Amino acid sequence: MKSTLFCAALAMFLAVVQCEADFRGIMQQCMQTTQVTEADLKDFMASGMQSTPKENLKCYTKCLMEKQGHLVNGQFNAQALLDTLKNVPQIKDKMDEITSGVNACKDIKGTNDCDTAFKVTMCLKEHKAMPGHH
């Protein structure tokens, strides 16, 4: 359960800190506030992130992004994400590719803030603008 791989996948691109203690704390807080269970997350991951997520799973994504400053007032803060990613040693050589992916996703808007956060996350996954998805 504590494997870094599971943790990184679970948090999707938001796990730039690879499940360090502070990030695990954020995940726990967000799971509590949005009533998302580990089973919900595992089911969604097991579907290859293809199934239609419940609204609370979308809000969990929003919660993670907000707590890291990557979503502010319902707007994806692309620069904040890039600033975070710049400090991750294992992806330094992929920053050009990641930056273009982030830029392709930065103006996405959903029907509400939770939907926006989720759509941005899925867009980043499509563009491979996430560590650990290469």
N, C-alpha and C positions, 0 to 999 in steps of 0.2 A: 504494500500500500504506500510505503514511503519512497518508492523508487523515483529517482529524478525524472526518468522518462515519463512515467505516468503523470507526474506533477507538471512537467513542461507541457505535455499534450493537453492536460486538463485545463490549464490556464491559457492555452493557445498562445498567441504571440505576446500576451501580457506577461509571460513568465520570463522576462528578460533577466530577472535575478535568479532564475533557475531554482525557485523554491527555497530560497534562504528563509530564515525564521521570520523576518518581517513580512515577506510576501505570503508565507503560509498564514500568518495572522490576518492579513488583508483578505485572503480567500475565505478564512473561517468567518470573519465579520460579514462579508458579502453573502455567504451561504446562509447565515442566520437572518440577516435583514430581508433577504429575498425568498427565504424558505426553500432554497434549493438543497437537495440532498446529494451525497456522493453518488448514489445510485442514479439520480437524474443525469448527472454529468457523465457517468460511465456509459449509460444507455446512449446518450447523444454521441459520445466519442466512438462507441461501438458501431454506430451507423455511418461512421466516416464523416460525421458532422453534416449528414445529408437529410436527416429527418427534420420535420418542422418542429422547432423548439417551442416549449411552453413559454408564455410571457415572462414567467419569473426567471427563466434561464437567460432571456434577453436582458432582463434587468440586472442579473448577476454580472453579465458582461459590462453593462454600464457602470455598475458599482466598482468593479476592478479598475476600469479605465479612469473613472473620476478620482479614485483614491490615489492614483499615480500621476494625476494631472494630464492624462492623455485625452480626457473629454471634459470640456468646461462649458457649462450652460448649454449642454446638448450639442456642442460643436466639437468635432474631432480636432484636437490640437496636434497637427502633424509634426510641427517643430519639436514639441516636447517629447514625442515618441522617438524622433530621430536623435535628439540629444541623449536620451536614455540608451538607445541602441549603440550609439557611437562608443560608449564605454564598455561594451561587451567584447572581450578580446577575440572570441571565436568567430565573430562575424565582421571584423574590421575590413577584411578583404572583399566583403560582399556589399559594402555600403552603397555603391552606385546602383546596383540592382535593387536593393531594399528601398533606397530613396525614390527611385522611379515608381516602385510599387506603392509606396506611401502616397506619393503625389497623385497617382491614379485614383486613389481611394479617398482623398481628403475632402472632397465636396459632397460625399454621399449623405443623403438625408432620408431617414425613415419616417414612419407615421408618428412616432414619438421618440423620446430620448433613448428608451431601451432598444427600440427597433433600429435607431441610428447606430448605436454602439455595436449591435449584433451585425448589422449589414457591413459596417466598416471592418469588423473582425473577419467576416467571411471574404470580403474583398481582398484584404491583406493576405489571407490564406491562398486565394486564387493566384495572386501575383507573386506568391512565394516571398513576400516581404516579411517573413517571420523567421526568427532563428529556429533551427531544428527541423525545418521543413524542406531541406534541399536534397 
